[in-house]
Amino acid sequence: MTPSDAPATHLLSAHFADMARNNAWSNLRLYRACLTLTDQAFAEHRVSFFPSLQLTLNHILLVDRYYFDALVDGGEGLTIFDNELPYPRAAELWGAQARSDQQLLAFCESLRDEDLHREVGIDRGPAVGVQRERIGNVLPHVFVHQIHHRGQVHAMLSGTTAAPPQLDEFFLAADAPLRAAELRDLNSMRESA
């Protein structure tokens, strides 16, 4: 399904499915660039909030897992952050991120607009406790978090041998030919999972 194929009856939940699809596509493009780097270049210290591609991309994955756990009442909570570098190599990290992206996409595709009002519990630790948030508020937070840190990865790639990929060719129909092959790749990955 492409963004323009979304059912008209559940426009907002369809938009979140489109955002999850965009998220998976953006990560595919970004990781294809990162996978051309050596393990040393991937882990090399760079100027950013998290000072390497390795740390930034692991952070993205962990935060994705943290909020997805809350969305599905998985019960892991903050223990997801016990190991802040679970995947030191880009190839291992890409596999984990791709699986996470597919889970989020399947979750978003299952939503109806009325589901967006349902509250979920987010473990904020002993000082705060469990915070209640609507699914319709958690999902945009997850997508904005991803976009924010992917921008940092994109900037860090500029200082490597890997060309930073274009990440803004997803929603407009005129850009469809530029993303078609990668969306086919994502669908193939999904079917083989």
Backbone as a chain_set.jsonl record, in Angstrom:
{"seq": "MTPSDAPATHLLSAHFADMARNNAWSNLRLYRACLTLTDQAFAEHRVSFFPSLQLTLNHILLVDRYYFDALVDGGEGLTIFDNELPYPRAAELWGAQARSDQQLLAFCESLRDEDLHREVGIDRGPAVGVQRERIGNVLPHVFVHQIHHRGQVHAMLSGTTAAPPQLDEFFLAADAPLRAAELRDLNSMRESA", "coords": {"N": [[0.85, -1.175, 0.0], [0.557, 2.197, -0.768], [1.075, 5.64, 0.292], [-1.084, 7.081, -0.881], [-3.07, 5.197, -1.116], [-4.521, 4.847, 1.194], [-7.295, 3.919, 3.264], [-10.321, 5.792, 3.223], [-11.985, 5.952, 5.428], [-10.716, 5.839, 7.913], [-8.87, 8.079, 8.432], [-6.893, 9.331, 10.124], [-5.631, 7.22, 11.555], [-4.716, 5.832, 9.337], [-2.868, 7.656, 8.435], [-0.914, 7.424, 10.427], [-0.046, 4.828, 9.887], [1.081, 5.329, 7.397], [3.164, 7.006, 8.238], [4.654, 5.185, 9.748], [5.44, 3.484, 7.723], [6.953, 5.273, 6.209], [8.936, 5.72, 8.095], [10.191, 3.17, 8.21], [11.131, 3.028, 5.578], [12.852, 5.274, 5.479], [14.756, 4.49, 7.363], [15.77, 2.231, 6.065], [17.047, 3.433, 3.836], [18.939, 5.025, 5.193], [20.439, 3.127, 6.635], [21.487, 1.62, 4.549], [23.454, 3.299, 3.618], [25.064, 3.478, 5.949], [25.904, 0.836, 6.183], [27.909, 0.618, 4.368], [30.155, 1.488, 5.572], [33.153, 0.872, 7.492], [33.407, -1.104, 10.516], [34.897, 0.343, 12.335], [34.705, 3.008, 11.373], [31.977, 3.335, 11.689], [31.734, 3.342, 14.458], [33.304, 5.471, 15.154], [34.233, 8.489, 16.875], [32.237, 11.367, 16.655], [30.839, 14.637, 15.983], [27.981, 15.265, 17.633], [24.816, 14.866, 19.357], [24.647, 12.24, 20.507], [27.712, 10.824, 20.409], [28.485, 9.29, 18.048], [27.784, 7.428, 15.07], [27.083, 4.835, 15.648], [26.242, 4.939, 18.414], [24.094, 6.746, 18.218], [22.286, 5.485, 16.444], [21.781, 3.108, 17.855], [20.521, 4.252, 20.056], [18.161, 5.259, 18.841], [16.891, 2.822, 18.165], [16.535, 1.649, 20.737], [14.812, 3.493, 21.994], [12.631, 3.318, 20.278], [11.899, 0.656, 20.847], [11.234, 0.917, 23.562], [8.954, 2.635, 23.579], [7.272, 1.154, 21.922], [6.955, -1.132, 23.453], [5.421, -0.02, 25.505], [3.138, 0.635, 24.03], [2.091, -1.874, 23.413], [1.755, -3.008, 25.855], [3.911, -4.497, 26.924], [5.525, -4.855, 29.196], [8.273, -4.55, 29.698], [9.371, -1.995, 30.044], [11.563, 0.424, 31.46], [13.732, -1.295, 31.593], [14.59, -1.885, 29.1], [16.61, -0.157, 28.491], [18.817, -1.117, 29.812], [21.124, -2.1, 28.59], [22.925, -0.007, 26.797], [24.185, -0.199, 24.385], [23.437, -2.424, 22.567], [23.947, -3.431, 20.031], [26.79, -3.303, 18.535], [27.783, -3.377, 15.926], [26.997, -2.262, 12.636], [25.611, -3.953, 10.834], [24.364, -5.886, 12.464], [22.778, -4.215, 13.997], [21.136, -3.092, 12.043], [19.521, -5.288, 11.304], [18.046, -5.658, 13.679], [16.769, -3.144, 13.872], [15.24, -3.14, 11.538], [13.441, -5.236, 12.082], [12.119, -4.103, 14.28], [10.982, -1.864, 13.04], [9.176, -3.135, 11.315], [7.437, -4.318, 13.154], [6.313, -2.039, 14.341], [5.064, -0.915, 12.103], [3.162, -2.933, 11.476], [1.617, -2.78, 13.804], [0.615, -0.134, 13.581], [-0.819, -0.347, 11.204], [-2.885, -1.931, 12.049], [-4.481, -0.31, 13.524], [-7.455, 1.592, 14.213], [-9.197, 4.675, 13.88], [-10.53, 5.189, 16.326], [-8.986, 3.755, 18.133], [-6.865, 5.378, 18.697], [-7.435, 6.97, 20.839], [-7.18, 5.414, 23.037], [-5.6, 4.82, 26.134], [-2.246, 4.17, 27.182], [0.2, 2.722, 29.376], [3.237, 4.177, 30.393], [6.328, 3.421, 31.568], [8.016, 5.411, 33.678], [9.932, 5.276, 35.583], [10.905, 5.01, 39.118], [10.678, 7.541, 40.368], [8.69, 8.918, 39.008], [6.769, 7.092, 38.147], [4.163, 5.244, 36.506], [3.194, 6.665, 33.576], [0.313, 7.844, 31.968], [-0.7, 7.846, 28.627], [-2.22, 8.782, 25.535], [-2.538, 6.673, 22.683], [-2.613, 8.04, 20.284], [-1.034, 10.211, 20.873], [1.415, 9.15, 21.591], [2.431, 7.906, 19.281], [3.056, 10.058, 17.328], [5.106, 11.219, 18.799], [7.053, 9.189, 18.812], [7.653, 9.078, 16.057], [8.621, 11.686, 15.555], [10.829, 11.686, 17.234], [12.418, 9.754, 15.961], [12.858, 11.031, 13.46], [14.242, 13.322, 14.28], [16.69, 12.252, 15.356], [17.575, 10.762, 13.157], [18.215, 12.819, 11.451], [20.512, 13.772, 12.709], [22.206, 11.585, 12.3], [22.311, 11.648, 9.552], [23.705, 14.066, 9.171], [26.135, 13.385, 10.415], [27.018, 11.419, 8.672], [27.941, 12.917, 6.587], [30.58, 13.425, 7.133], [31.89, 11.136, 6.462], [32.872, 8.379, 4.292], [30.556, 7.569, 3.147], [27.793, 8.57, 1.293], [25.32, 10.798, 2.44], [21.962, 9.79, 2.4], [19.084, 10.841, 0.464], [16.223, 11.76, 2.228], [13.666, 12.73, 2.021], [11.728, 11.961, 0.143], [9.156, 10.727, 0.139], [6.253, 11.066, 0.608], [5.041, 12.565, -1.492], [3.41, 12.223, -4.616], [4.828, 12.687, -6.959], [7.363, 11.894, -6.289], [7.238, 9.168, -6.178], [8.438, 7.286, -8.075], [11.085, 7.406, -7.192], [11.185, 6.081, -4.809], [10.138, 3.592, -5.213], [11.52, 1.082, -5.721], [12.747, 0.632, -3.256], [10.54, 0.45, -1.548], [9.461, -1.878, -2.549], [11.521, -3.594, -1.762], [11.232, -3.378, 1.029], [8.676, -4.514, 1.332], [9.277, -7.114, 0.497], [11.05, -7.882, 2.51], [9.294, -7.88, 4.605], [7.492, -9.891, 3.907], [9.179, -12.085, 4.041], [9.672, -12.299, 6.684]], "CA": [[0.0, 0.0, 0.0], [1.276, 3.466, -0.807], [0.33, 6.655, 1.057], [-2.325, 7.52, -1.516], [-4.037, 4.11, -1.095], [-5.101, 4.728, 2.526], [-8.756, 3.952, 3.288], [-10.847, 7.113, 3.579], [-12.798, 5.923, 6.636], [-9.877, 5.998, 9.102], [-7.8, 8.912, 7.896], [-5.794, 9.591, 11.044], [-4.875, 5.98, 11.777], [-4.022, 5.547, 8.078], [-1.697, 8.529, 8.403], [0.117, 6.825, 11.277], [0.517, 3.706, 9.127], [1.974, 5.946, 6.406], [4.363, 7.47, 8.941], [5.445, 3.996, 10.088], [6.03, 3.034, 6.454], [8.011, 6.248, 5.93], [9.973, 5.438, 9.069], [10.919, 1.979, 7.752], [11.807, 3.403, 4.333], [13.961, 6.172, 5.825], [15.791, 3.691, 8.008], [16.401, 1.418, 5.022], [17.973, 4.298, 3.098], [20.026, 5.444, 6.072], [21.29, 1.971, 6.941], [22.244, 1.226, 3.352], [24.668, 4.131, 3.636], [25.904, 3.086, 7.095], [26.46, -0.498, 5.97], [29.102, 0.709, 3.52], [31.261, 1.915, 6.427], [33.801, -0.136, 8.323], [32.96, -1.068, 11.915], [35.624, 1.431, 12.986], [34.093, 4.279, 10.968], [30.637, 3.355, 12.278], [31.874, 3.635, 15.891], [34.196, 6.617, 15.342], [33.702, 9.666, 17.574], [31.83, 12.447, 15.764], [30.152, 15.725, 16.675], [26.529, 15.118, 17.665], [24.315, 14.66, 20.718], [25.3, 10.966, 20.795], [28.903, 11.135, 19.615], [28.862, 8.37, 16.977], [26.672, 6.803, 14.344], [26.771, 3.637, 16.421], [25.457, 5.282, 19.602], [22.844, 7.399, 17.82], [21.356, 4.496, 15.879], [21.344, 2.236, 18.949], [19.546, 5.029, 20.836], [16.892, 5.246, 18.106], [16.278, 1.5, 18.327], [16.095, 1.436, 22.123], [13.628, 4.325, 22.256], [11.537, 2.663, 19.55], [11.487, -0.522, 21.629], [10.638, 1.391, 24.809], [7.582, 3.096, 23.349], [6.465, 0.051, 21.387], [6.632, -1.945, 24.622], [4.286, 0.633, 26.172], [1.954, 0.548, 23.159], [1.533, -3.236, 23.42], [1.757, -3.457, 27.249], [4.881, -5.59, 26.954], [6.014, -5.064, 30.548], [9.723, -4.38, 29.876], [9.613, -0.655, 30.574], [12.897, 1.017, 31.411], [14.79, -2.306, 31.489], [15.051, -1.867, 27.716], [17.818, 0.66, 28.441], [19.878, -1.692, 30.64], [22.316, -2.167, 27.739], [22.767, 1.12, 25.876], [24.845, -0.504, 23.125], [23.216, -3.847, 22.322], [24.4, -3.816, 18.69], [27.918, -2.437, 18.177], [28.054, -3.408, 14.487], [25.879, -1.747, 11.839], [24.832, -5.043, 10.234], [23.503, -6.449, 13.517], [21.825, -3.176, 14.375], [20.16, -2.96, 10.968], [18.551, -6.38, 11.422], [17.165, -5.372, 14.816], [15.941, -1.982, 13.548], [14.267, -3.548, 10.518], [12.384, -5.991, 12.776], [11.368, -3.131, 15.071], [10.176, -1.072, 12.103], [8.068, -3.963, 10.825], [6.473, -4.448, 14.256], [5.601, -0.762, 14.463], [4.191, -0.788, 10.936], [2.02, -3.845, 11.649], [0.784, -2.196, 14.856], [-0.085, 1.04, 13.042], [-1.794, -0.798, 10.203], [-4.023, -2.564, 12.723], [-5.238, 0.705, 14.254], [-8.591, 2.348, 13.693], [-9.14, 6.004, 14.491], [-10.968, 5.164, 17.727], [-7.897, 3.212, 18.956], [-5.911, 6.441, 19.011], [-7.839, 7.572, 22.114], [-6.883, 4.47, 24.115], [-4.414, 5.163, 26.912], [-1.282, 3.13, 27.506], [1.077, 3.084, 30.476], [4.651, 4.311, 30.057], [7.149, 3.339, 32.771], [8.935, 6.548, 33.766], [10.84, 5.058, 36.706], [10.318, 5.134, 40.459], [10.398, 8.927, 40.77], [7.482, 9.391, 38.326], [5.798, 6.003, 38.073], [3.625, 4.951, 35.18], [2.512, 7.824, 32.982], [-0.728, 7.439, 31.023], [-0.713, 8.654, 27.407], [-3.039, 8.26, 24.451], [-1.785, 6.138, 21.549], [-2.542, 9.118, 19.301], [0.043, 11.129, 21.263], [2.677, 8.408, 21.645], [2.952, 7.652, 17.933], [3.791, 11.19, 16.761], [6.338, 11.388, 19.565], [8.009, 8.198, 18.304], [8.092, 9.458, 14.709], [9.438, 12.893, 15.644], [12.106, 11.261, 17.82], [13.189, 9.109, 14.889], [13.256, 12.045, 12.476], [15.238, 14.161, 14.943], [17.993, 11.584, 15.43], [18.041, 10.42, 11.802], [18.864, 14.027, 10.948], [21.866, 13.797, 13.257], [22.961, 10.548, 11.585], [22.512, 12.184, 8.202], [24.782, 15.059, 9.261], [27.395, 12.691, 10.704], [27.458, 10.712, 7.461], [28.648, 13.872, 5.731], [31.995, 13.349, 7.455], [32.378, 9.784, 6.175], [32.94, 8.029, 2.868], [29.195, 7.227, 2.704], [26.967, 9.736, 0.962], [24.044, 10.842, 3.159], [20.876, 9.582, 1.445], [17.907, 11.707, 0.46], [15.211, 11.172, 3.11], [12.391, 13.448, 1.943], [11.049, 11.603, -1.108], [8.233, 9.649, 0.481], [4.811, 11.277, 0.556], [4.521, 13.181, -2.708], [3.252, 11.297, -5.738], [5.891, 12.928, -7.935], [8.571, 11.196, -5.845], [6.978, 7.731, -6.118], [9.45, 6.476, -8.762], [12.341, 7.443, -6.459], [11.096, 5.194, -3.645], [9.443, 2.356, -5.592], [12.346, -0.114, -5.535], [12.961, 0.415, -1.828], [9.283, -0.037, -0.97], [9.394, -3.312, -2.918], [12.455, -4.281, -0.865], [10.611, -3.45, 2.356], [7.604, -5.516, 1.267], [9.906, -8.435, 0.434], [11.548, -8.152, 3.859], [8.125, -8.142, 5.446], [6.962, -11.202, 3.54], [10.089, -13.149, 4.441], [9.774, -12.314, 8.164]], "C": [[0.895, 1.237, 0.0], [0.469, 4.508, -0.044], [-0.997, 7.046, 0.427], [-3.406, 6.441, -1.513], [-4.783, 3.984, 0.23], [-6.621, 4.788, 2.47], [-9.272, 5.291, 3.823], [-11.589, 7.11, 4.911], [-11.991, 6.135, 7.917], [-8.642, 6.805, 8.729], [-6.628, 9.104, 8.85], [-4.979, 8.325, 11.3], [-4.138, 5.569, 10.505], [-2.779, 6.422, 7.949], [-0.578, 7.952, 9.269], [0.737, 5.603, 10.609], [1.467, 4.233, 8.05], [3.264, 6.426, 7.061], [5.258, 6.291, 9.33], [6.131, 3.438, 8.843], [7.168, 3.972, 6.05], [9.208, 6.016, 6.849], [10.831, 4.254, 8.614], [11.729, 2.293, 6.495], [13.019, 4.288, 4.614], [15.1, 5.401, 6.473], [16.508, 2.796, 7.004], [17.427, 2.25, 4.261], [19.183, 4.676, 3.957], [20.992, 4.293, 6.347], [22.057, 1.493, 5.714], [23.513, 2.056, 3.237], [25.606, 3.68, 4.757], [26.572, 1.734, 6.877], [27.659, -0.5, 5.033], [30.337, 1.097, 4.326], [31.904, 0.723, 7.12], [33.219, -0.052, 9.731], [33.631, 0.08, 12.658], [35.009, 2.787, 12.641], [32.698, 4.428, 11.565], [30.703, 3.782, 13.747], [32.693, 4.889, 16.173], [33.489, 7.795, 16.001], [33.424, 10.78, 16.566], [31.098, 13.507, 16.587], [28.64, 15.528, 16.519], [26.107, 14.913, 19.112], [24.826, 13.335, 21.268], [26.502, 10.943, 19.865], [29.378, 10.056, 18.636], [27.604, 7.909, 16.263], [26.162, 5.609, 15.132], [25.86, 3.954, 17.611], [24.11, 5.912, 19.236], [21.841, 6.381, 17.305], [20.909, 3.477, 16.917], [20.315, 2.956, 19.816], [18.18, 5.036, 20.149], [16.174, 3.92, 18.332], [15.748, 1.304, 19.74], [14.855, 2.255, 22.45], [12.422, 3.78, 21.502], [10.99, 1.486, 20.359], [10.762, -0.112, 22.9], [9.182, 1.819, 24.598], [6.707, 1.999, 22.753], [6.05, -0.881, 22.52], [5.439, -1.349, 25.372], [3.016, 0.486, 25.342], [1.29, -0.822, 23.216], [1.495, -3.833, 24.823], [2.677, -4.663, 27.427], [5.511, -5.856, 28.306], [7.516, -4.896, 30.747], [10.085, -3.013, 30.446], [11.047, -0.196, 30.415], [14.022, -0.012, 31.343], [15.331, -2.398, 30.057], [16.375, -1.106, 27.601], [18.968, 0.1, 29.276], [21.194, -1.816, 29.866], [22.149, -1.081, 26.681], [23.444, 0.901, 24.523], [24.68, -1.992, 22.804], [23.768, -4.335, 20.979], [25.55, -2.916, 18.253], [28.214, -2.378, 16.672], [26.797, -3.011, 13.705], [25.008, -2.875, 11.282], [23.886, -5.672, 11.248], [22.399, -5.47, 13.885], [20.748, -3.013, 13.31], [19.105, -4.064, 11.059], [17.553, -6.123, 12.539], [16.244, -4.197, 14.511], [14.877, -2.344, 12.527], [13.121, -4.341, 11.149], [11.505, -5.054, 13.597], [10.448, -2.299, 14.175], [8.975, -1.858, 11.601], [7.003, -4.172, 11.903], [5.638, -3.175, 14.402], [4.642, -0.569, 13.297], [2.963, -1.688, 11.081], [1.07, -3.314, 12.716], [-0.038, -1.038, 14.294], [-1.123, 0.64, 11.999], [-3.021, -1.435, 10.839], [-4.931, -1.549, 13.42], [-6.432, 1.225, 13.468], [-8.558, 3.692, 14.427], [-9.535, 5.985, 15.966], [-9.899, 4.584, 18.653], [-6.937, 4.294, 19.419], [-6.226, 7.132, 20.327], [-7.51, 6.675, 23.303], [-5.586, 4.881, 24.824], [-3.556, 3.936, 27.156], [-0.403, 3.649, 28.644], [2.53, 3.105, 30.034], [5.436, 4.37, 31.364], [8.166, 4.472, 32.762], [9.866, 6.433, 34.975], [10.199, 5.357, 38.036], [9.964, 6.559, 40.868], [9.083, 9.44, 40.193], [6.387, 8.332, 38.333], [5.356, 5.761, 36.643], [2.805, 6.14, 34.708], [1.504, 7.298, 31.961], [-0.731, 8.405, 29.843], [-1.612, 7.982, 26.374], [-2.128, 7.76, 23.323], [-1.594, 7.225, 20.495], [-1.535, 10.195, 19.643], [1.398, 10.436, 21.27], [3.261, 8.25, 20.247], [3.638, 8.862, 17.307], [5.104, 11.45, 17.493], [7.418, 10.435, 19.049], [8.545, 8.632, 16.942], [8.975, 10.702, 14.739], [10.814, 12.554, 16.241], [12.997, 10.629, 16.757], [13.72, 10.152, 13.909], [14.385, 12.915, 13.033], [16.624, 13.496, 14.907], [18.483, 11.098, 14.065], [18.706, 11.628, 11.156], [20.294, 14.146, 11.456], [22.746, 12.766, 12.553], [23.289, 11.041, 10.18], [23.671, 13.179, 8.195], [26.121, 14.383, 9.528], [27.919, 11.954, 9.482], [28.223, 11.637, 6.521], [30.15, 13.858, 5.971], [32.593, 11.972, 7.231], [32.502, 9.59, 4.67], [31.568, 7.701, 2.298], [28.404, 8.503, 2.435], [25.673, 9.706, 1.771], [22.884, 10.714, 2.161], [19.783, 10.64, 1.551], [16.819, 11.027, 1.295], [13.847, 11.841, 2.993], [11.658, 13.181, 0.633], [9.991, 10.536, -0.859], [6.777, 9.947, 0.17], [4.276, 11.812, -0.76], [4.497, 12.195, -3.87], [4.366, 11.471, -6.767], [7.182, 12.197, -7.575], [8.412, 9.676, -5.848], [8.025, 6.902, -6.867], [10.78, 6.404, -8.002], [12.347, 6.497, -5.265], [10.571, 3.805, -3.993], [10.271, 1.108, -5.313], [12.545, -0.42, -4.056], [11.681, -0.047, -1.132], [9.062, -1.5, -1.34], [10.325, -4.123, -2.016], [11.864, -4.432, 0.53], [9.484, -4.473, 2.383], [8.169, -6.923, 1.217], [10.44, -8.825, 1.807], [10.395, -8.556, 4.782], [7.544, -9.523, 5.173], [7.856, -12.328, 3.991], [10.214, -13.27, 5.957], [8.826, -13.317, 8.786]], "O": [[1.894, 1.281, 0.718], [-0.707, 4.284, 0.24], [-1.955, 7.32, 1.15], [-4.55, 6.726, -1.869], [-5.61, 3.084, 0.373], [-7.187, 5.595, 1.733], [-8.712, 5.847, 4.768], [-11.806, 8.18, 5.48], [-12.553, 6.577, 8.92], [-7.524, 6.291, 8.712], [-5.475, 9.045, 8.421], [-3.749, 8.369, 11.263], [-3.043, 5.013, 10.584], [-1.758, 5.984, 7.418], [0.588, 7.991, 8.876], [1.936, 5.369, 10.755], [2.529, 3.656, 7.817], [4.343, 6.265, 6.491], [6.482, 6.389, 9.251], [7.27, 2.974, 8.909], [8.222, 3.519, 5.602], [10.358, 6.109, 6.418], [12.059, 4.332, 8.635], [12.878, 1.871, 6.369], [14.091, 4.074, 4.048], [16.27, 5.633, 6.168], [17.724, 2.623, 7.086], [18.56, 1.809, 4.067], [20.319, 4.643, 3.484], [22.209, 4.466, 6.298], [23.179, 1.005, 5.846], [24.544, 1.548, 2.796], [26.806, 3.521, 4.537], [27.692, 1.514, 7.341], [28.352, -1.511, 4.917], [31.453, 1.038, 3.809], [31.267, -0.312, 7.31], [32.61, 0.954, 10.095], [33.013, 0.717, 13.511], [34.813, 3.621, 13.525], [32.288, 5.536, 11.911], [29.826, 4.502, 14.224], [32.768, 5.326, 17.322], [32.32, 8.07, 15.734], [34.269, 11.097, 15.728], [30.779, 13.285, 17.755], [28.099, 15.614, 15.417], [26.955, 14.799, 19.997], [25.378, 13.294, 22.368], [26.336, 11.033, 18.649], [30.583, 9.928, 18.42], [26.499, 7.996, 16.8], [24.955, 5.404, 15.263], [24.826, 3.311, 17.792], [23.099, 5.634, 19.881], [20.672, 6.411, 17.688], [19.767, 3.021, 16.87], [19.344, 2.344, 20.263], [17.156, 4.839, 20.803], [14.985, 3.899, 18.653], [14.622, 0.839, 19.918], [13.944, 1.762, 23.114], [11.311, 3.779, 22.03], [9.78, 1.341, 20.532], [9.77, -0.738, 23.273], [8.293, 1.415, 25.347], [5.516, 1.929, 23.057], [4.919, -1.365, 22.543], [4.555, -2.079, 25.822], [1.94, 0.241, 25.887], [0.071, -0.928, 23.085], [1.234, -5.026, 24.979], [2.295, -5.69, 27.988], [5.988, -6.963, 28.553], [8.001, -5.081, 31.863], [11.012, -2.9, 31.247], [11.669, -0.399, 29.372], [15.163, 0.356, 31.063], [16.417, -2.934, 29.838], [17.172, -1.386, 26.706], [19.992, 0.765, 29.435], [22.267, -1.649, 30.446], [21.329, -1.217, 25.773], [23.296, 1.72, 23.616], [25.661, -2.735, 22.771], [24.026, -5.527, 20.814], [25.311, -1.865, 17.657], [28.832, -1.423, 16.203], [25.681, -3.381, 14.07], [23.783, -2.752, 11.266], [22.733, -5.96, 10.927], [21.241, -5.849, 14.059], [19.577, -2.817, 13.636], [17.914, -3.791, 10.905], [16.354, -6.343, 12.369], [15.062, -4.239, 14.851], [13.734, -1.902, 12.638], [11.96, -4.143, 10.791], [10.282, -5.196, 13.606], [9.287, -2.062, 14.508], [7.88, -1.31, 11.474], [5.81, -4.201, 11.604], [4.419, -3.23, 14.564], [3.518, -0.104, 13.492], [1.841, -1.245, 10.834], [-0.148, -3.387, 12.553], [-1.249, -0.972, 14.509], [-2.196, 1.24, 11.931], [-4.088, -1.471, 10.225], [-6.029, -1.895, 13.856], [-6.419, 1.288, 12.238], [-7.945, 3.806, 15.488], [-8.933, 6.695, 16.772], [-9.898, 4.889, 19.846], [-6.264, 4.131, 20.436], [-5.365, 7.816, 20.881], [-7.555, 7.122, 24.449], [-4.602, 5.243, 24.178], [-4.055, 2.822, 27.314], [-0.278, 4.856, 28.848], [3.003, 2.174, 29.384], [5.227, 5.272, 32.174], [9.073, 4.489, 31.931], [10.519, 7.41, 35.342], [9.09, 5.889, 38.097], [9.032, 6.757, 41.648], [8.428, 10.29, 40.796], [5.211, 8.65, 38.507], [6.088, 6.04, 35.694], [1.85, 6.56, 35.362], [1.821, 6.402, 31.179], [-0.76, 9.623, 30.024], [-1.743, 6.758, 26.352], [-1.084, 8.35, 23.046], [-0.53, 7.318, 19.883], [-1.207, 11.019, 18.79], [2.418, 11.064, 20.986], [4.461, 8.443, 20.052], [4.74, 8.703, 16.783], [6.094, 11.852, 16.883], [8.568, 10.837, 18.872], [9.75, 8.565, 16.698], [9.974, 10.766, 14.023], [11.835, 13.08, 15.798], [14.186, 10.934, 16.668], [14.904, 10.147, 13.573], [15.359, 13.205, 12.338], [17.603, 14.108, 14.48], [19.691, 11.029, 13.84], [19.661, 11.475, 10.394], [21.185, 14.572, 10.721], [23.905, 13.046, 12.243], [24.405, 10.869, 9.691], [24.523, 13.134, 7.307], [27.133, 14.76, 8.938], [29.13, 11.871, 9.278], [29.061, 11.179, 5.745], [30.916, 14.246, 5.089], [33.671, 11.667, 7.742], [32.269, 10.509, 3.884], [31.427, 7.568, 1.083], [28.363, 9.405, 3.271], [24.99, 8.681, 1.787], [22.832, 11.456, 1.181], [19.591, 11.251, 2.602], [16.527, 9.849, 1.09], [12.953, 11.549, 3.788], [11.034, 14.085, 0.076], [9.939, 9.54, -1.581], [6.122, 9.136, -0.485], [3.131, 11.521, -1.107], [5.442, 11.434, -4.077], [4.798, 10.495, -7.38], [8.002, 11.913, -8.448], [9.369, 8.964, -5.546], [8.469, 5.886, -6.332], [11.523, 5.435, -8.156], [13.415, 6.148, -4.762], [10.563, 2.924, -3.133], [9.759, 0.16, -4.717], [12.518, -1.58, -3.645], [11.745, -0.862, -0.211], [8.537, -2.273, -0.539], [9.964, -5.208, -1.559], [11.98, -5.493, 1.145], [9.348, -5.219, 3.353], [7.609, -7.835, 1.825], [10.298, -9.975, 2.222], [10.523, -9.451, 5.617], [7.151, -10.236, 6.097], [7.371, -13.417, 4.298], [10.794, -14.233, 6.46], [8.787, -13.454, 10.009]]}, "num_chains": 1, "name": "protein.A"}
